[in-house]
Amino acid sequence: MRYEFLVGLRYTRSRKRAQGRNQFISFISLVSMLGTALGVAALIVVLSVMNGFQEELRTRILGVASHIQISGYEGAMSAWQQVSEQAMRHPEVRASAPYVQEQGLLSFGEQVRGSLIRGVLPAEEERVADFAKYMKVGTLEALQAGRFGIILGRDLAQALRVTTGDKVTLIAPQGLVTPAAVLPRVKQFEILGIFEAGMYEYDSGLALVHMHDAQVLYRMGDAVTGVRLKVDDLFSAPRVARELAGVIEVAAYVNDWTRSHANFFRAVQLEKTMMTVILFLIVAVAAFNIVSTLVMAVQEKLSDIAILRTLGASPMSVMAIFMLQGAIIGIVGLAAGVAGGLLLAHNLDVVIPALEALTGATLWNKEIYYISELPSKVLASDVITIVSLSFFLTLVATVYPSWRASRVNPAEALRYE
């Protein structure tokens, strides 16, 4: 080994307990290590949670919504078969399904809840959404034309205090005009199933009925609201939607999932960016604690520096010694932070319930965060970026004190020795 490394390592491990100043320098070094470790661990955990949240949110939204949605003007589309055929000609469109979507009011006893009513064809809907894996009770195939059955989200069913077999009253906002008054259209629906997508927006506000029953209730005839499409790659949906807009011969709106739920993903991305910047400031503060550590170390080792210079050490060698000392502090902190961050990120499903049980507080509320459990996804690219930038900050913090050490005049340093 080069002597610069050996001397730098020796200075880092110095334990001269008889000298209080050395103890203080060692304490500041330890604080710098712990600060770097905590900052790096927090960054890894937060970015992992944000990555997992973004992916989970996208998966659950697209499990109930669709990649691309083609809807008619004024909420109705008559030639939906033609639109479906034209869309399916695109090589990247995997499946299509018509749908009817309207607002409705569900009541049972004294309980009343507003809901989004979606009329679907069960066999077609299964190809563009993942309701099958979200069904807790019953199946989507139980919806049959003319039976007037309905499938509710779990939270909606709990709010209405109903279960399968009960009959809820669905009130359509479009009324019947009579000489006496405007009467709302009312129909009883039997609950055939309950689903739980794990996303509060859908679990508390979505109800599924057969498309034919929805057409009858809302007096749409053979028309539908639109057609939902599934493509091979969900990230290519914006491009495919633009291409379909130039192909569809019927006047219609073509919308993809990135536009339909843009606010969700923009908010998550903005929060991820801001949290990254804030937590990097923690790492920066810890890294620049190394400056004070090295400044004090240089003052403590003035005589050692002078002797090294007298023995022939170059200013660059002296500078390398103290840069290595600071780098070792940073590396130890980084290693501890990466290990702790990865351990915590991979065990959040255990840590969060334990903290909730210990504190008695709810740390993850699905009514606020849209999904029912805290996800985590560690990306190697994030870890590499965190480690690289943190180590760079550590090296930057060592430059000035090390440069000052290299400028020490041996004669001045040894004058009073």
FIVEXLUM-839684 format. One record per residue (C-alpha): residue number from 1; residue in one letter; x negated, y negated, z. Coordinates in steps of 0.5 Angstrom, whole numbers, always signed. Last residue first. Example, Ala and Ser with C-alpha at 12.3 -4.5 7.8 and 13.67 -1.06 7.14 Angstrom:
+-----+---+-------+-------+-------+
:   k : r :     X :     Y :     Z :
+-----+---+-------+-------+-------+
:   2 : S :   -27 :    +2 :   +14 :
:   1 : A :   -25 :    +9 :   +16 :
+-----+---+-------+-------+-------+
//
This chain:
+-----+---+-------+-------+-------+
:   k : r :     X :     Y :     Z :
+-----+---+-------+-------+-------+
: 417 : E :   -16 :   -44 :   +38 :
: 416 : Y :   -15 :   -52 :   +38 :
: 415 : R :   -18 :   -53 :   +31 :
: 414 : L :   -16 :   -46 :   +28 :
: 413 : A :   -10 :   -49 :   +24 :
: 412 : E :   -13 :   -55 :   +22 :
: 411 : A :   -19 :   -51 :   +19 :
: 410 : P :   -15 :   -46 :   +16 :
: 409 : N :   -10 :   -51 :   +12 :
: 408 : V :    -3 :   -48 :   +12 :
: 407 : R :    +0 :   -49 :    +5 :
: 406 : S :    +1 :   -41 :    +4 :
: 405 : A :    +6 :   -42 :   +10 :
: 404 : R :   +10 :   -48 :    +7 :
: 403 : W :   +11 :   -44 :    +1 :
: 402 : S :   +13 :   -38 :    +5 :
: 401 : P :   +18 :   -42 :    +9 :
: 400 : Y :   +21 :   -45 :    +2 :
: 399 : V :   +22 :   -39 :    -2 :
: 398 : T :   +25 :   -34 :    +4 :
: 397 : A :   +32 :   -37 :    +3 :
: 396 : V :   +32 :   -36 :    -5 :
: 395 : L :   +30 :   -28 :    -4 :
: 394 : T :   +36 :   -27 :    +1 :
: 393 : L :   +41 :   -31 :    -4 :
: 392 : F :   +38 :   -26 :    -9 :
: 391 : F :   +39 :   -20 :    -5 :
: 390 : S :   +46 :   -22 :    -4 :
: 389 : L :   +47 :   -23 :   -11 :
: 388 : S :   +45 :   -17 :   -13 :
: 387 : V :   +48 :   -13 :    -7 :
: 386 : I :   +55 :   -16 :    -9 :
: 385 : T :   +54 :   -15 :   -16 :
: 384 : I :   +52 :    -8 :   -15 :
: 383 : V :   +58 :    -7 :   -11 :
: 382 : D :   +63 :   -10 :   -15 :
: 381 : S :   +61 :    -6 :   -21 :
: 380 : A :   +61 :    +1 :   -17 :
: 379 : L :   +69 :    -1 :   -16 :
: 378 : V :   +72 :    +1 :   -10 :
: 377 : K :   +79 :    +2 :   -10 :
: 376 : S :   +84 :    +1 :    -4 :
: 375 : P :   +91 :    +1 :    -3 :
: 374 : L :   +95 :    -2 :    +3 :
: 373 : E :  +102 :    +2 :    +3 :
: 372 : S :  +109 :    +0 :    +2 :
: 371 : I :  +108 :    -5 :    -4 :
: 370 : Y :  +111 :   -12 :    -5 :
: 369 : Y :  +106 :   -15 :    -1 :
: 368 : I :  +111 :   -19 :    +3 :
: 367 : E :  +117 :   -15 :    +4 :
: 366 : K :  +112 :    -9 :    +4 :
: 365 : N :  +109 :   -12 :   +11 :
: 364 : W :  +102 :    -9 :   +12 :
: 363 : L :   +99 :   -12 :   +19 :
: 362 : T :  +105 :   -10 :   +23 :
: 361 : A :  +103 :   -12 :   +30 :
: 360 : G :  +103 :    -7 :   +36 :
: 359 : T :   +95 :    -8 :   +37 :
: 358 : L :   +93 :    -1 :   +38 :
: 357 : A :   +98 :    +2 :   +34 :
: 356 : E :   +97 :    -3 :   +28 :
: 355 : L :   +90 :    -2 :   +29 :
: 354 : A :   +90 :    +5 :   +28 :
: 353 : P :   +95 :    +5 :   +22 :
: 352 : I :   +90 :    +0 :   +19 :
: 351 : V :   +84 :    +4 :   +20 :
: 350 : V :   +87 :   +11 :   +18 :
: 349 : D :   +89 :    +9 :   +11 :
: 348 : L :   +83 :    +4 :   +10 :
: 347 : N :   +78 :   +10 :   +10 :
: 346 : H :   +75 :    +9 :    +4 :
: 345 : A :   +74 :    +2 :    +4 :
: 344 : L :   +71 :    +2 :   +12 :
: 343 : L :   +66 :    +7 :   +10 :
: 342 : L :   +64 :    +3 :    +3 :
: 341 : G :   +64 :    -3 :    +7 :
: 340 : G :   +60 :    +0 :   +13 :
: 339 : A :   +54 :    +3 :    +8 :
: 338 : V :   +54 :    -3 :    +4 :
: 337 : G :   +53 :    -8 :   +10 :
: 336 : A :   +48 :    -3 :   +13 :
: 335 : A :   +44 :    -3 :    +7 :
: 334 : L :   +45 :   -11 :    +6 :
: 333 : G :   +42 :   -12 :   +13 :
: 332 : V :   +36 :    -8 :   +12 :
: 331 : I :   +35 :   -11 :    +5 :
: 330 : G :   +35 :   -18 :    +8 :
: 329 : I :   +31 :   -17 :   +14 :
: 328 : I :   +26 :   -13 :    +9 :
: 327 : A :   +26 :   -19 :    +4 :
: 326 : G :   +25 :   -24 :    +9 :
: 325 : Q :   +18 :   -21 :   +11 :
: 324 : L :   +17 :   -19 :    +4 :
: 323 : M :   +17 :   -27 :    +3 :
: 322 : F :   +13 :   -28 :    +9 :
: 321 : I :    +7 :   -24 :    +6 :
: 320 : A :    +8 :   -26 :    -1 :
: 319 : M :    +7 :   -33 :    +1 :
: 318 : V :    +0 :   -31 :    +5 :
: 317 : S :    -2 :   -27 :    -2 :
: 316 : M :    +0 :   -33 :    -6 :
: 315 : P :    -5 :   -37 :    -2 :
: 314 : S :   -10 :   -33 :    -3 :
: 313 : A :   -13 :   -28 :    +3 :
: 312 : G :   -21 :   -29 :    +3 :
: 311 : L :   -22 :   -27 :   +10 :
: 310 : T :   -22 :   -35 :   +12 :
: 309 : R :   -15 :   -35 :    +9 :
: 308 : L :   -13 :   -29 :   +13 :
: 307 : I :   -16 :   -32 :   +20 :
: 306 : A :   -12 :   -38 :   +18 :
: 305 : I :    -5 :   -34 :   +17 :
: 304 : D :    -6 :   -31 :   +24 :
: 303 : S :    -7 :   -38 :   +27 :
: 302 : L :    -1 :   -40 :   +24 :
: 301 : K :    +3 :   -34 :   +26 :
: 300 : E :    +8 :   -37 :   +31 :
: 299 : Q :    +9 :   -43 :   +26 :
: 298 : V :   +10 :   -39 :   +21 :
: 297 : A :   +15 :   -34 :   +25 :
: 296 : M :   +19 :   -40 :   +27 :
: 295 : V :   +20 :   -43 :   +19 :
: 294 : L :   +21 :   -35 :   +17 :
: 293 : T :   +27 :   -34 :   +22 :
: 292 : S :   +30 :   -41 :   +21 :
: 291 : V :   +30 :   -40 :   +13 :
: 290 : I :   +33 :   -33 :   +15 :
: 289 : N :   +39 :   -36 :   +17 :
: 288 : F :   +40 :   -38 :   +10 :
: 287 : A :   +42 :   -31 :    +8 :
: 286 : A :   +47 :   -31 :   +14 :
: 285 : V :   +50 :   -37 :   +11 :
: 284 : A :   +50 :   -35 :    +4 :
: 283 : V :   +53 :   -28 :    +6 :
: 282 : I :   +59 :   -32 :    +9 :
: 281 : L :   +59 :   -37 :    +3 :
: 280 : F :   +60 :   -30 :    -1 :
: 279 : L :   +66 :   -29 :    +3 :
: 278 : I :   +69 :   -35 :    +1 :
: 277 : V :   +68 :   -35 :    -6 :
: 276 : T :   +70 :   -27 :    -6 :
: 275 : M :   +77 :   -29 :    -3 :
: 274 : M :   +78 :   -35 :    -8 :
: 273 : T :   +77 :   -30 :   -14 :
: 272 : K :   +81 :   -25 :   -11 :
: 271 : E :   +87 :   -29 :    -9 :
: 270 : L :   +87 :   -32 :   -16 :
: 269 : Q :   +87 :   -25 :   -19 :
: 268 : V :   +93 :   -23 :   -15 :
: 267 : A :   +97 :   -30 :   -16 :
: 266 : R :   +95 :   -29 :   -24 :
: 265 : F :   +98 :   -22 :   -23 :
: 264 : F :  +104 :   -23 :   -20 :
: 263 : N :  +106 :   -29 :   -24 :
: 262 : A :  +105 :   -26 :   -30 :
: 261 : H :  +110 :   -21 :   -29 :
: 260 : S :  +114 :   -21 :   -36 :
: 259 : R :  +108 :   -24 :   -39 :
: 258 : T :  +103 :   -19 :   -38 :
: 257 : W :  +109 :   -13 :   -39 :
: 256 : D :  +110 :   -15 :   -46 :
: 255 : N :  +116 :   -19 :   -49 :
: 254 : V :  +119 :   -19 :   -56 :
: 253 : Y :  +125 :   -23 :   -56 :
: 252 : A :  +130 :   -22 :   -62 :
: 251 : A :  +133 :   -23 :   -69 :
: 250 : V :  +133 :   -17 :   -73 :
: 249 : E :  +127 :   -15 :   -78 :
: 248 : I :  +122 :   -13 :   -73 :
: 247 : V :  +115 :   -13 :   -76 :
: 246 : G :  +112 :   -20 :   -74 :
: 245 : A :  +114 :   -19 :   -67 :
: 244 : L :  +112 :   -12 :   -67 :
: 243 : E :  +105 :   -14 :   -68 :
: 242 : R :  +105 :   -19 :   -63 :
: 241 : A :  +108 :   -14 :   -58 :
: 240 : V :  +102 :    -9 :   -60 :
: 239 : R :   +97 :   -15 :   -58 :
: 238 : P :  +100 :   -16 :   -51 :
: 237 : A :  +101 :    -8 :   -50 :
: 236 : S :   +94 :    -7 :   -51 :
: 235 : F :   +92 :    -6 :   -44 :
: 234 : L :   +98 :    -1 :   -43 :
: 233 : D :   +94 :    +4 :   -48 :
: 232 : D :   +99 :    +9 :   -51 :
: 231 : V :  +105 :    +4 :   -52 :
: 230 : K :  +112 :    +5 :   -48 :
: 229 : L :  +118 :    +1 :   -51 :
: 228 : R :  +124 :    -2 :   -48 :
: 227 : V :  +130 :    -4 :   -53 :
: 226 : G :  +135 :    -9 :   -51 :
: 225 : T :  +141 :   -12 :   -48 :
: 224 : V :  +146 :    -6 :   -51 :
: 223 : A :  +151 :    -7 :   -56 :
: 222 : D :  +156 :    -1 :   -58 :
: 221 : G :  +162 :    -5 :   -54 :
: 220 : M :  +159 :   -10 :   -49 :
: 219 : R :  +165 :   -10 :   -45 :
: 218 : Y :  +161 :   -11 :   -38 :
: 217 : L :  +164 :    -5 :   -35 :
: 216 : V :  +164 :    -1 :   -41 :
: 215 : Q :  +157 :    -2 :   -43 :
: 214 : A :  +155 :    -1 :   -36 :
: 213 : D :  +159 :    +6 :   -36 :
: 212 : H :  +155 :    +8 :   -43 :
: 211 : M :  +148 :    +6 :   -41 :
: 210 : H :  +149 :   +11 :   -35 :
: 209 : V :  +148 :    +7 :   -28 :
: 208 : L :  +141 :    +5 :   -25 :
: 207 : A :  +141 :    +0 :   -19 :
: 206 : L :  +135 :    -5 :   -17 :
: 205 : G :  +135 :   -10 :   -12 :
: 204 : S :  +132 :    -7 :    -5 :
: 203 : D :  +127 :    -1 :    -8 :
: 202 : Y :  +126 :    -6 :   -14 :
: 201 : E :  +123 :   -12 :   -11 :
: 200 : Y :  +120 :    -8 :    -5 :
: 199 : M :  +116 :    -4 :    -9 :
: 198 : G :  +114 :    +3 :    -7 :
: 197 : A :  +118 :    +6 :   -13 :
: 196 : E :  +123 :    +9 :    -8 :
: 195 : F :  +129 :   +13 :   -11 :
: 194 : I :  +136 :   +15 :    -9 :
: 193 : G :  +141 :   +19 :   -12 :
: 192 : L :  +148 :   +21 :   -14 :
: 191 : I :  +152 :   +15 :   -11 :
: 190 : E :  +159 :   +15 :   -14 :
: 189 : F :  +161 :    +8 :   -17 :
: 188 : Q :  +168 :    +4 :   -16 :
: 187 : K :  +169 :    -1 :   -21 :
: 186 : V :  +171 :    -8 :   -21 :
: 185 : R :  +172 :   -13 :   -26 :
: 184 : P :  +173 :   -20 :   -23 :
: 183 : L :  +180 :   -24 :   -24 :
: 182 : V :  +181 :   -31 :   -27 :
: 181 : A :  +187 :   -33 :   -24 :
: 180 : A :  +195 :   -32 :   -25 :
: 179 : P :  +195 :   -33 :   -33 :
: 178 : T :  +190 :   -28 :   -33 :
: 177 : V :  +182 :   -28 :   -35 :
: 176 : L :  +178 :   -22 :   -33 :
: 175 : G :  +172 :   -24 :   -30 :
: 174 : Q :  +164 :   -23 :   -32 :
: 173 : P :  +161 :   -23 :   -25 :
: 172 : A :  +161 :   -15 :   -25 :
: 171 : I :  +164 :   -12 :   -18 :
: 170 : L :  +161 :    -5 :   -17 :
: 169 : T :  +164 :    -2 :   -11 :
: 168 : V :  +161 :    +4 :    -8 :
: 167 : K :  +163 :   +11 :    -7 :
: 166 : D :  +159 :   +15 :    -2 :
: 165 : G :  +157 :   +22 :    -5 :
: 164 : T :  +149 :   +21 :    -4 :
: 163 : T :  +148 :   +16 :    +2 :
: 162 : V :  +150 :    +9 :    +4 :
: 161 : R :  +149 :    +4 :    +9 :
: 160 : L :  +149 :    -2 :    +4 :
: 159 : A :  +142 :    -5 :    +7 :
: 158 : Q :  +140 :    +3 :    +7 :
: 157 : A :  +142 :    +4 :    +0 :
: 156 : L :  +139 :    -2 :    -2 :
: 155 : D :  +132 :    -1 :    +1 :
: 154 : R :  +132 :    +6 :    -2 :
: 153 : G :  +134 :    +4 :    -9 :
: 152 : L :  +140 :    +6 :   -12 :
: 151 : I :  +143 :   +11 :   -17 :
: 150 : I :  +150 :   +10 :   -20 :
: 149 : G :  +155 :   +15 :   -22 :
: 148 : F :  +161 :   +13 :   -27 :
: 147 : R :  +163 :   +20 :   -29 :
: 146 : G :  +164 :   +17 :   -36 :
: 145 : A :  +157 :   +18 :   -39 :
: 144 : Q :  +153 :   +22 :   -34 :
: 143 : L :  +148 :   +20 :   -29 :
: 142 : A :  +145 :   +27 :   -26 :
: 141 : E :  +140 :   +27 :   -31 :
: 140 : L :  +136 :   +21 :   -26 :
: 139 : T :  +136 :   +27 :   -21 :
: 138 : G :  +138 :   +27 :   -14 :
: 137 : V :  +135 :   +25 :    -7 :
: 136 : K :  +128 :   +22 :    -7 :
: 135 : M :  +127 :   +20 :   -14 :
: 134 : Y :  +120 :   +16 :   -15 :
: 133 : K :  +117 :   +22 :   -19 :
: 132 : A :  +123 :   +22 :   -24 :
: 131 : F :  +123 :   +15 :   -25 :
: 130 : D :  +117 :   +14 :   -29 :
: 129 : A :  +119 :   +10 :   -34 :
: 128 : V :  +119 :   +10 :   -42 :
: 127 : R :  +120 :   +17 :   -43 :
: 126 : E :  +124 :   +18 :   -37 :
: 125 : E :  +129 :   +13 :   -40 :
: 124 : E :  +131 :   +17 :   -46 :
: 123 : A :  +133 :   +23 :   -43 :
: 122 : P :  +137 :   +19 :   -38 :
: 121 : L :  +140 :   +14 :   -42 :
: 120 : V :  +140 :    +7 :   -38 :
: 119 : G :  +144 :    +2 :   -36 :
: 118 : R :  +141 :    -3 :   -31 :
: 117 : I :  +145 :    -7 :   -26 :
: 116 : L :  +141 :   -12 :   -22 :
: 115 : S :  +144 :   -12 :   -15 :
: 114 : G :  +147 :   -17 :   -10 :
: 113 : R :  +149 :   -14 :    -3 :
: 112 : V :  +155 :   -13 :    +1 :
: 111 : Q :  +156 :    -9 :    +7 :
: 110 : E :  +163 :   -10 :   +10 :
: 109 : G :  +165 :    -3 :    +8 :
: 108 : F :  +161 :    -2 :    +2 :
: 107 : S :  +160 :    -7 :    -3 :
: 106 : L :  +155 :    -8 :    -9 :
: 105 : L :  +155 :   -15 :   -13 :
: 104 : G :  +153 :   -14 :   -20 :
: 103 : Q :  +148 :   -18 :   -25 :
: 102 : E :  +146 :   -15 :   -32 :
: 101 : Q :  +142 :   -10 :   -36 :
: 100 : V :  +143 :    -5 :   -41 :
:  99 : Y :  +138 :    -1 :   -44 :
:  98 : P :  +135 :    +2 :   -50 :
:  97 : A :  +129 :    +7 :   -50 :
:  96 : S :  +123 :    +7 :   -54 :
:  95 : A :  +117 :   +12 :   -54 :
:  94 : R :  +109 :   +12 :   -56 :
:  93 : V :  +108 :    +6 :   -60 :
:  92 : E :  +101 :    +6 :   -62 :
:  91 : P :  +102 :    +8 :   -69 :
:  90 : H :  +108 :    +3 :   -70 :
:  89 : R :  +113 :    +6 :   -74 :
:  88 : M :  +117 :    +7 :   -67 :
:  87 : A :  +118 :    +0 :   -67 :
:  86 : Q :  +122 :    +0 :   -73 :
:  85 : E :  +126 :    +6 :   -71 :
:  84 : S :  +128 :    +2 :   -64 :
:  83 : V :  +130 :    -4 :   -68 :
:  82 : Q :  +134 :    +0 :   -73 :
:  81 : Q :  +138 :    +3 :   -67 :
:  80 : W :  +138 :    -3 :   -63 :
:  79 : A :  +143 :    -6 :   -68 :
:  78 : S :  +148 :    -9 :   -64 :
:  77 : M :  +143 :   -13 :   -59 :
:  76 : A :  +146 :   -17 :   -53 :
:  75 : G :  +143 :   -22 :   -48 :
:  74 : E :  +144 :   -29 :   -52 :
:  73 : Y :  +139 :   -27 :   -57 :
:  72 : G :  +137 :   -19 :   -56 :
:  71 : S :  +132 :   -16 :   -52 :
:  70 : I :  +125 :   -13 :   -54 :
:  69 : Q :  +121 :   -10 :   -48 :
:  68 : I :  +114 :    -8 :   -48 :
:  67 : H :  +110 :    -4 :   -43 :
:  66 : S :  +116 :    -2 :   -39 :
:  65 : A :  +119 :    -3 :   -32 :
:  64 : V :  +120 :    +2 :   -27 :
:  63 : G :  +113 :    +6 :   -27 :
:  62 : L :  +110 :    -1 :   -30 :
:  61 : I :  +111 :    -5 :   -24 :
:  60 : R :  +109 :    +1 :   -20 :
:  59 : T :  +102 :    +2 :   -24 :
:  58 : R :  +101 :    -5 :   -24 :
:  57 : L :  +102 :    -7 :   -17 :
:  56 : E :   +98 :    -1 :   -15 :
:  55 : E :   +92 :    -3 :   -20 :
:  54 : Q :   +92 :   -10 :   -17 :
:  53 : F :   +93 :    -8 :   -10 :
:  52 : G :   +87 :    -3 :   -11 :
:  51 : N :   +83 :    -8 :   -14 :
:  50 : M :   +84 :   -13 :    -8 :
:  49 : V :   +83 :    -8 :    -3 :
:  48 : S :   +76 :    -6 :    -6 :
:  47 : L :   +75 :   -13 :    -7 :
:  46 : V :   +76 :   -15 :    +1 :
:  45 : V :   +73 :    -8 :    +3 :
:  44 : I :   +66 :   -10 :    -1 :
:  43 : L :   +66 :   -17 :    +1 :
:  42 : A :   +67 :   -16 :    +8 :
:  41 : A :   +62 :   -11 :    +8 :
:  40 : V :   +57 :   -16 :    +5 :
:  39 : G :   +59 :   -21 :   +10 :
:  38 : L :   +58 :   -17 :   +16 :
:  37 : A :   +51 :   -14 :   +14 :
:  36 : T :   +49 :   -21 :   +12 :
:  35 : G :   +51 :   -23 :   +19 :
:  34 : L :   +48 :   -17 :   +22 :
:  33 : M :   +41 :   -18 :   +19 :
:  32 : S :   +41 :   -25 :   +20 :
:  31 : V :   +43 :   -24 :   +28 :
:  30 : L :   +37 :   -19 :   +28 :
:  29 : S :   +32 :   -24 :   +25 :
:  28 : I :   +34 :   -29 :   +30 :
:  27 : F :   +33 :   -24 :   +36 :
:  26 : S :   +27 :   -23 :   +33 :
:  25 : I :   +25 :   -30 :   +33 :
:  24 : F :   +27 :   -31 :   +40 :
:  23 : Q :   +23 :   -25 :   +43 :
:  22 : N :   +17 :   -28 :   +39 :
:  21 : R :   +18 :   -34 :   +43 :
:  20 : G :   +19 :   -31 :   +50 :
:  19 : Q :   +12 :   -28 :   +49 :
:  18 : A :   +11 :   -22 :   +54 :
:  17 : R :   +16 :   -18 :   +50 :
:  16 : K :   +11 :   -18 :   +44 :
:  15 : R :   +16 :   -13 :   +39 :
:  14 : S :   +14 :   -15 :   +32 :
:  13 : R :   +17 :   -10 :   +27 :
:  12 : T :   +18 :   -16 :   +22 :
:  11 : Y :   +11 :   -18 :   +23 :
:  10 : R :    +9 :   -11 :   +22 :
:   9 : L :   +13 :   -10 :   +16 :
:   8 : G :   +10 :   -17 :   +13 :
:   7 : V :    +3 :   -15 :   +15 :
:   6 : L :    +4 :    -8 :   +11 :
:   5 : F :    +7 :   -11 :    +5 :
:   4 : E :    +1 :   -16 :    +4 :
:   3 : Y :    -4 :   -11 :    +5 :
:   2 : R :    -2 :    -7 :    -1 :
:   1 : M :    +0 :    +0 :    +0 :
+-----+---+-------+-------+-------+
//
